[in-house]
Amino acid sequence: MMGLAESGMAVWLSRSANPKRKLPYTWELVDDGQSLVGINTNRTNAIAAEAWQAGRIAELAGYDALRREVPYGRNSRIDLLLDGGGRPSCYVEIKSVTLKRGSVAAEFPDSVTARGAKHLEELAVTAEAGARAVLLFLVQRTDCRHLEIAGDIDPVYARAFVEARGRGVAVLCYGCNVGVEAIELDKAIPLAG
């Protein structure tokens, strides 16, 4: 949430009808003065699943079935598991990207994330076992041209990222069209470095 929780920023909330929730509202969007930013990380997996079903992620085409939140590894859950089509299963870990500190780069992570480093290790083990392992970054803002790993924020994650790629984890980066009515997958953006 670095740079997105400043006093006076315009925010959009959704109201839940679930009486069992602790709080009735969910923070969905913020206008940081440069872009609308989708900050509800619970929406990220749905954005990716809808895009896959619509055939908008070419790198993930050729599978017949999608399952969400499937247990795997050491006490983990994979965001999306793609199966079928005569291909090895594809494990997709999705990361929501909201940080922008410079002029055109989105950055991940925006804080220290031991959990994120654990996910990278789980993906690497999965890739080494013969499955396909994919880390999918979704940049939920419209003002970035590429993605960078924020090694100054979390050097442990940055090292784990490089190691995971070396062990067979594929990395995809996509931007999103962010609006008040919807957030949808846009086009692929490059990973810097």
C-alpha positions, 0 to 999 in steps of 0.5 A: 500500500506504499503511496496509496493510503495518503490523506485526501486520496479519493477511494471507492468502496464496495458494500458487502451484504454478508452479515458475518463480516467484521466490516461491511465495506471493502476498499476497492480503488484509490486515485493516487493522482496519476492513476486509478489503482485496484487494491483489493487483492481478493479480486486479482485471481478472478481477473486472471481466471476471467482472462484465461477463460476468455483466451486473453493470456496466450501463454496459458492457452491449451488447457481444458480446465481451471481450478482455484485455490488448490492445495499443493507443496508444503501447506500452500495453495496455488491461485490457479491450476490449469490441467488437460490438453495433453500438457503437464499441469500448470501452477499459476501464482498471481501477484497484484502489483500496485506500487509505482515510485518512478515515472513508468515502472510498476514494482513488486513487492511493496513491502517485505513478503516472506510469504511471497518468497515461500511461494517462489520456492514452492513454484520452483520445486513444482517446476523441478518436479516436471510441472509447469510453474508460472508467476503472473504479475497483474499491474492494477494501474494504467500508468506503467510501461514495465515491471521491476522487482523492488530489491531495495524493499525486499532483497530476500524476495529479489534473490528468491525471484532470480533463483526461482527463474533459474529453476524453471519458473516462468514469469508473465507480466500483464497490465490491467484496465482499471475503471470504476465499473471494472478491472480487466486484463489489458496487454502484456508488459515487459519485465525489466532486467 
